[in-house]
Amino acid sequence: MKRSILFFAALAFSIGLSAQEKPVAKVHYQFKHINDTNKRDNPRLDEVVTYLGQKGSYYTSYSSERLNQDIKKQMESPGFDGNLVLNRSSTAIDRNYIIQPEEKKILEIARFGGDTFLMDNAYDVPEWEIHDETKTIGGYTCQKATTNYKGRQYTAWFTTDLPFSFGPWKLHGLPGLILSAEDLKKEVVFEYAGFDKLDETNKVLIEAPDYAIKSTPEQVKKQEEGYRANPMAYIQAKSGGSITSAVGGSAGGSAGGGGGMTIVVGRPSGSSSALGGTLDVKKINSVKVNSANNNYKPSAIVNNPIELKP
């Protein structure tokens, strides 16, 4: 497949002149995580995306963006009768990561119960071994690399056709973009699902949201345990006892756990929303949530976290 060298040359030049780090491209992955080893046939699934800049990357869920696109399409249809029909086939990850190699930073953003927390992670780059083996993924020639990272042995495939040293989750540090990766037991899998160039209309920035609560892992763990134990009580306490769902769904829906669905109207944190807050939610009379895949019943239990070791 022919690549546009001039595009990436212009990209590097324009980013060098920019005062803020804006992504110039994004890579999509289908993510699978066997979070409960007692229910291996019921993994969590999500579409995730890594926004790519010259100096940094931002890894997050793309589920809310797809949801917003679906809502926008339905509500702008001339035949819209006020009844939204939404399909659920994934569980949005609730941990996002910003990687800034020049500053030797990995920032972790946790989202649950309507709150956003910001934590510093130790900056550790996987120690990669690059192999001679190659294969083609999405039209790109990729090379094999392996590493032992956070308690798992990963195999990744990267391409130097796309000059970004990033990938999904915390996997980075190779001389090209990681298009797929999985651990030895196939309990954590990132499968390539597309690559998009971004133009000047893109509003995403590779930076932590200014409303994020600066926290420590210990503080976030305590808050999250309280939320998981009683989501409704957590949200009620935060909202003064009043809960209003944006589109008539359950405000206590799961955020990254179980089979729940969080419905978002407006701009989701960390990404540019298809809605942009321009649609009138008063036009919505009801919301019906269907399971796009009747077999999708992920376990709410996490006895097999992605990071098995610090």
C-alpha positions as CSV (number, residue, x, y, z in Angstrom):
1,M,0.0,0.0,0.0
2,K,1.4,3.4,-1.0
3,R,2.1,5.7,1.9
4,S,2.2,9.5,1.8
5,I,5.6,10.5,3.0
6,L,4.9,14.2,2.4
7,F,1.9,13.9,4.7
8,F,4.0,12.7,7.7
9,A,6.8,15.2,6.9
10,A,4.4,18.1,6.9
11,L,2.8,16.6,10.1
12,A,6.1,16.6,11.9
13,F,6.9,20.2,10.9
14,S,3.5,21.6,11.8
15,I,3.5,19.9,15.2
16,G,6.9,21.3,15.9
17,L,5.5,24.8,15.5
18,S,2.4,24.1,17.6
19,A,2.3,25.5,21.1
20,Q,-0.1,22.7,22.3
21,E,0.1,19.0,21.6
22,K,-2.7,18.1,19.3
23,P,-2.9,14.5,17.9
24,V,-2.4,14.2,14.2
25,A,-3.8,10.7,13.9
26,K,-5.5,8.0,15.9
27,V,-5.3,4.2,15.8
28,H,-8.3,2.0,16.7
29,Y,-8.2,-1.4,18.5
30,Q,-10.7,-4.1,19.4
31,F,-9.8,-4.8,23.1
32,K,-10.5,-8.0,24.9
33,H,-9.7,-8.7,28.5
34,I,-10.4,-11.9,30.4
35,N,-10.9,-10.2,33.7
36,D,-12.4,-13.2,35.5
37,T,-10.5,-16.5,35.1
38,N,-13.6,-18.4,36.3
39,K,-15.6,-17.1,33.3
40,R,-13.1,-17.1,30.4
41,D,-15.9,-17.2,27.9
42,N,-17.3,-13.9,29.1
43,P,-14.5,-11.4,28.6
44,R,-14.9,-7.6,28.6
45,L,-14.8,-6.1,25.2
46,D,-14.4,-2.5,24.1
47,E,-13.3,-0.4,21.1
48,V,-10.3,1.7,22.3
49,V,-8.3,4.3,20.5
50,T,-4.9,5.9,21.0
51,Y,-4.6,9.5,19.8
52,L,-1.1,10.1,18.4
53,G,1.1,13.1,18.6
54,Q,4.8,13.7,18.0
55,K,5.5,14.0,21.7
56,G,2.8,12.1,23.4
57,S,-0.2,9.8,23.1
58,Y,-3.6,9.5,24.7
59,Y,-5.3,6.0,25.2
60,T,-9.0,5.9,25.9
61,S,-12.3,4.2,25.2
62,Y,-14.1,5.0,21.9
63,S,-17.4,3.5,23.0
64,S,-19.0,6.8,24.2
65,E,-18.0,8.4,20.9
66,R,-19.7,5.6,18.9
67,L,-22.7,5.9,21.2
68,N,-22.9,9.7,20.7
69,Q,-22.7,9.2,16.9
70,D,-25.6,6.8,17.1
71,I,-27.7,9.1,19.2
72,K,-26.9,12.1,16.9
73,K,-27.9,10.1,13.8
74,Q,-31.2,8.9,15.3
75,M,-32.2,12.4,16.7
76,E,-31.4,14.2,13.4
77,S,-33.4,11.7,11.4
78,P,-36.7,13.3,10.0
79,G,-38.6,10.3,11.3
80,F,-37.3,10.5,14.9
81,D,-40.3,10.0,17.3
82,G,-38.5,10.6,20.6
83,N,-37.7,7.0,21.3
84,L,-34.0,6.2,21.2
85,V,-32.8,2.7,20.6
86,L,-29.3,2.0,21.7
87,N,-27.2,-1.2,21.1
88,R,-24.7,-2.4,23.7
89,S,-21.9,-4.7,22.8
90,S,-19.0,-3.4,24.9
91,T,-17.9,-2.2,28.3
92,A,-16.0,1.1,28.3
93,I,-12.7,1.0,30.0
94,D,-12.5,3.3,32.9
95,R,-8.7,3.8,32.9
96,N,-7.1,6.2,30.3
97,Y,-3.4,6.9,29.9
98,I,-1.3,9.8,28.6
99,I,2.3,9.0,27.8
100,Q,4.8,11.8,27.4
101,P,8.3,10.3,26.8
102,E,10.2,13.6,26.7
103,E,8.9,14.4,30.2
104,K,9.2,10.8,31.3
105,K,5.5,10.8,32.4
106,I,2.7,8.3,32.4
107,L,-0.5,9.9,33.6
108,E,-3.5,7.7,34.6
109,I,-7.0,9.0,34.4
110,A,-9.7,7.1,36.3
111,R,-13.4,7.7,35.6
112,F,-16.3,6.3,37.6
113,G,-19.4,7.5,39.2
114,G,-19.3,10.8,37.3
115,D,-15.8,11.6,38.8
116,T,-12.5,12.0,37.0
117,F,-9.2,11.4,39.0
118,L,-5.7,12.0,37.8
119,M,-2.7,10.0,39.1
120,D,1.0,9.9,38.3
121,N,2.3,6.4,37.2
122,A,5.9,5.3,37.3
123,Y,7.5,6.0,34.0
124,D,8.7,2.6,32.8
125,V,9.3,1.7,29.2
126,P,8.8,-2.0,28.2
127,E,12.2,-3.7,27.4
128,W,11.5,-4.9,23.9
129,E,13.2,-7.7,22.0
130,I,12.7,-7.1,18.2
131,H,12.6,-10.2,16.0
132,D,13.1,-10.7,12.2
133,E,9.6,-12.1,11.7
134,T,7.1,-9.9,9.8
135,K,3.5,-10.0,8.7
136,T,1.0,-7.6,7.1
137,I,-1.7,-6.0,9.2
138,G,-4.2,-3.6,7.6
139,G,-2.0,-3.2,4.6
140,Y,1.1,-2.3,6.7
141,T,4.2,-4.4,7.0
142,C,4.7,-5.1,10.7
143,Q,7.6,-6.6,12.6
144,K,7.4,-8.8,15.7
145,A,8.5,-7.6,19.1
146,T,8.2,-9.3,22.6
147,T,8.5,-8.1,26.1
148,N,7.8,-9.1,29.7
149,Y,5.8,-6.2,31.1
150,K,3.7,-5.8,34.3
151,G,3.7,-9.5,34.9
152,R,2.7,-10.6,31.4
153,Q,4.6,-11.7,28.3
154,Y,3.5,-9.7,25.3
155,T,3.9,-10.2,21.6
156,A,3.4,-7.0,19.6
157,W,3.5,-6.1,15.9
158,F,4.7,-2.7,14.9
159,T,5.1,-0.8,11.7
160,T,7.7,1.8,10.8
161,D,5.4,2.9,8.0
162,L,3.6,5.0,10.7
163,P,6.3,7.0,12.6
164,F,4.8,6.9,16.1
165,S,6.5,5.1,19.0
166,F,3.2,4.4,20.7
167,G,0.5,1.8,20.9
168,P,-2.4,0.6,23.0
169,W,-2.5,1.0,26.8
170,K,1.0,1.5,28.2
171,L,2.8,-0.4,25.5
172,H,5.2,2.0,23.7
173,G,8.9,2.5,23.0
174,L,9.2,0.7,19.6
175,P,10.5,2.4,16.4
176,G,7.0,2.4,14.9
177,L,3.3,2.2,15.8
178,I,2.1,-0.9,17.5
179,L,-0.9,-2.2,15.5
180,S,-1.6,-5.3,17.5
181,A,-0.5,-6.9,20.8
182,E,-1.5,-9.8,23.1
183,D,-0.2,-11.6,26.1
184,L,1.0,-15.2,26.0
185,K,-2.3,-16.6,27.4
186,K,-4.4,-14.3,25.2
187,E,-6.1,-12.8,28.3
188,V,-5.3,-9.3,27.1
189,V,-5.7,-8.7,23.4
190,F,-5.5,-5.5,21.3
191,E,-6.5,-6.2,17.7
192,Y,-6.0,-3.5,15.0
193,A,-9.2,-1.9,13.8
194,G,-8.2,1.1,11.8
195,F,-6.0,4.2,11.4
196,D,-7.2,7.7,10.8
197,K,-5.4,10.9,10.0
198,L,-6.8,14.0,11.9
199,D,-7.0,17.5,10.4
200,E,-7.1,21.0,11.9
201,T,-10.7,20.6,12.8
202,N,-9.8,18.0,15.5
203,K,-10.5,19.4,19.0
204,V,-8.7,16.7,21.0
205,L,-5.7,17.7,23.1
206,I,-3.2,15.2,24.6
207,E,-3.4,16.6,28.1
208,A,-5.2,15.8,31.3
209,P,-8.7,17.5,31.7
210,D,-8.4,20.5,33.9
211,Y,-11.3,19.3,36.1
212,A,-9.6,16.0,37.0
213,I,-9.1,15.6,40.7
214,K,-5.4,15.1,41.5
215,S,-5.1,12.0,43.6
216,T,-3.0,9.1,44.7
217,P,-3.7,5.4,43.8
218,E,-4.6,4.8,47.4
219,Q,-7.2,7.5,47.4
220,V,-8.7,6.4,44.2
221,K,-8.9,2.8,45.3
222,K,-10.8,3.8,48.4
223,Q,-13.2,6.0,46.4
224,E,-13.7,3.3,43.8
225,E,-14.4,0.6,46.4
226,G,-17.2,2.8,47.8
227,Y,-18.6,3.3,44.3
228,R,-18.5,-0.4,43.4
229,A,-20.2,-1.3,46.7
230,N,-23.1,1.0,46.2
231,P,-23.1,3.1,43.0
232,M,-26.4,4.8,43.7
233,A,-25.4,5.9,47.2
234,Y,-22.1,7.2,45.8
235,I,-23.8,9.3,43.1
236,Q,-26.5,10.5,45.5
237,A,-24.0,11.7,48.0
238,K,-22.1,13.6,45.3
239,S,-25.2,15.2,43.8
240,G,-26.9,16.1,47.1
241,G,-29.4,13.3,46.8
242,S,-30.7,14.2,43.3
243,I,-29.9,12.0,40.3
244,T,-30.8,13.0,36.8
245,S,-30.0,10.8,33.8
246,A,-29.0,12.6,30.6
247,V,-31.3,10.5,28.4
248,G,-33.6,8.7,30.7
249,G,-31.3,5.8,31.5
250,S,-30.0,4.6,34.8
251,A,-27.7,7.1,36.4
252,G,-26.2,4.3,38.4
253,G,-25.0,2.3,35.3
254,S,-21.8,0.5,35.4
255,A,-18.6,2.3,34.4
256,G,-16.3,-0.3,33.1
257,G,-17.7,-3.2,35.1
258,G,-20.2,-5.9,34.4
259,G,-22.6,-5.6,31.6
260,G,-23.9,-2.1,32.3
261,M,-24.0,0.8,29.9
262,T,-23.3,4.5,30.7
263,I,-25.2,6.8,28.5
264,V,-23.5,10.1,27.7
265,V,-25.0,13.1,26.0
266,G,-22.6,15.9,25.3
267,R,-18.9,16.0,25.0
268,P,-17.2,13.0,26.7
269,S,-14.0,13.9,28.6
270,G,-10.9,13.5,26.6
271,S,-12.4,13.3,23.2
272,S,-14.4,15.3,20.8
273,S,-18.0,14.3,20.8
274,A,-20.2,13.9,17.8
275,L,-22.9,15.6,19.7
276,G,-21.0,18.6,21.0
277,G,-23.9,19.5,23.3
278,T,-26.0,20.8,20.5
279,L,-28.9,18.3,20.6
280,D,-32.1,19.0,22.6
281,V,-32.5,16.1,25.1
282,K,-36.0,17.3,25.7
283,K,-36.9,15.7,22.5
284,I,-36.1,12.2,24.0
285,N,-39.2,10.4,25.4
286,S,-37.6,7.0,26.1
287,V,-34.5,5.0,25.8
288,K,-34.3,1.3,25.0
289,V,-31.0,-0.5,25.4
290,N,-30.6,-3.6,23.3
291,S,-27.8,-6.1,23.5
292,A,-26.2,-6.1,20.1
293,N,-24.7,-9.5,21.0
294,N,-27.0,-11.6,23.2
295,N,-23.9,-13.6,24.2
296,Y,-22.1,-10.5,25.6
297,K,-22.4,-11.0,29.4
298,P,-19.1,-9.9,30.9
299,S,-18.3,-10.8,34.4
300,A,-18.2,-7.9,37.0
301,I,-15.5,-9.7,38.9
302,V,-11.8,-8.8,38.4
303,N,-9.5,-11.5,39.6
304,N,-7.2,-11.1,36.7
305,P,-6.1,-7.5,36.2
306,I,-4.2,-6.3,33.2
307,E,-1.2,-5.5,35.5
308,L,-0.3,-8.6,37.4
309,K,2.8,-6.9,38.8
310,P,3.6,-3.2,39.6
